[in-house]
């Protein structure tokens, strides 16, 4: 019955090990990935130490969700980004799928109205996390996103929920037993309709000379009304004729009207974007701009650090790289490249020596890589630093270059 949930988080998953201090959002991303990756095994591990550890990770995920949500709410990024609701729903689904509940499972599920497994929720929260990453979201200093996005947060939220509708509306009509997903869909559509109304009035009052005929509220209402009638017709198994407001119409007509409204909405959004319409105050300077300013003199900054400060910074960055590994039985290629970039020439030679030894012992390549990195990483944590100040500076600059490349690839919103 359960699906291979770990595939949803192929780009996010990591092993069960302790978290080093980082941005709460980074920790949350890893916590969700950990819970997703190990879900099926945890359900089948009642009474084991694995189950006890897994429950602790679920609790940690839910606590981190609250911290991330505080920053989302403070920045007013959108009612659709509700990490607390999703993670708590995942926790409840896990509790009800735990073997303690197996005896009366079907009756219990009908009573609580939840999904059989959290596959869809894991998929959606992974998409939400990716969206926040493209916005350069951070929880540091109360929370921040890219400066350029602060003036159009509500338009971005509307567009995000509209894309969610486009992607999942057919799934909603098909998946009659995925109750948690359907509840989440309903919540987001309510938020979409409410946001359309407030945007409509604000856009008219604040941009009277924009030359755009804004009808977001009207078209959103038409789109959702026809979608609801399509869904009701499916419940009644009516495949052609639908009675509406004292007259008959067809399912095809409902679908056509829904998509026509959607077409009009997308046209409005393009016009608003081309007109450079702003819907939100810019707010304070965000962490993104601070990072950009800092990066301009990063090399200077490292040269002014003492060897102890350089070692502390490099060790912190290395720990973050290590814990972001996405492979359960090896080491993700991109993460490995980043980790190796943090090493000196001699440390790289030591890694290659370990790798050859494990391969000679008969380990498969991915297992040999994992073991070699673990052995080296443990030694670097517990041993004395052997890198010179110049080597540490060069390693940090290599990592900055890789980070800059990653951010550029994510930069899709401007």
Buried (B, 14 or more C-beta within 10 A) or exposed (E): EEBEBBEBBEEBBBBBEEBBEBBBBBBBBBBBBBBBBBBBEBBEBEEEEBBEBBBEBBBBBBBBBBBBBBBBBEBBBBBBBBBBBBBBBBBBBBBBBBEEEEEEEEEEBEEEEBBBBBBBBBBBBBBBBBBBBBBBBBBBEEBBBBBBBBBBBBBBBBBBBBEBBEEBBEEBBEBEEBBBBBBBBEBBBEBBBEBBBBBBEBBEEEBEEBEBEBBBBBBBBBBBBBBEBBBBBBEEEEEEEBEBEEEEBBBEBBBEBBBBBBEBBBEBBEBBEEEEBBBBEEBEEBBBBBBBEEBEEBBEBBEEBEEEEBBBBBBEBBBBBBBBBBBBEBBBEBBBEBBBBBBBEEBBEBBEEBBEBBBEEEBEEEBBBBBBBEBBBEEBEEEEBEBEBEBBBBBBBBBBEBBEEEBEEEEEBE
